[in-house]
């Protein structure tokens, strides 16, 4: 590879990186306080690194802890109504925010329904990442049916 080809390759790479970073700002955003944990698991309990995968058990524990704090109940008052391994149809992961654009790609994930008394609370997310709270009015079903029960 000659010198000019190397320079052109570097310039193309830098342009691609810059464009990718610039475009990421509008793809996946949630309007609730738990969104930071969905995009940066290190913010949840200060224990998870961004690139680290967390166990399903830890995903569920984190979601229960978040819901307990969110609605002001003891964690043992929360029951798991349903837990499924699903395929989301976009980067919105079944919780699109009005006016936002999301990547249109299959996202392997989890849908967790927690209950307190008769009220259902939705937690969605990617496989191996922290789940985020999804308000009931925004919660959508997975792209390819209900998914596989995992609990």
Secondary structure as GFF3:
##gff-version 3
##sequence-region A 1 151
A	DSSP	alpha_helix	3	24	.	.	.	ID=ss1
A	DSSP	alpha_helix	35	39	.	.	.	ID=ss2
A	DSSP	three_ten_helix	41	43	.	.	.	ID=ss3
A	DSSP	alpha_helix	56	71	.	.	.	ID=ss4
A	DSSP	three_ten_helix	75	77	.	.	.	ID=ss5
A	DSSP	beta_strand	79	88	.	.	.	ID=ss6
A	DSSP	beta_strand	107	116	.	.	.	ID=ss7
A	DSSP	beta_strand	119	126	.	.	.	ID=ss8
A	DSSP	beta_strand	132	134	.	.	.	ID=ss9
A	DSSP	beta_strand	148	149	.	.	.	ID=ss10
###
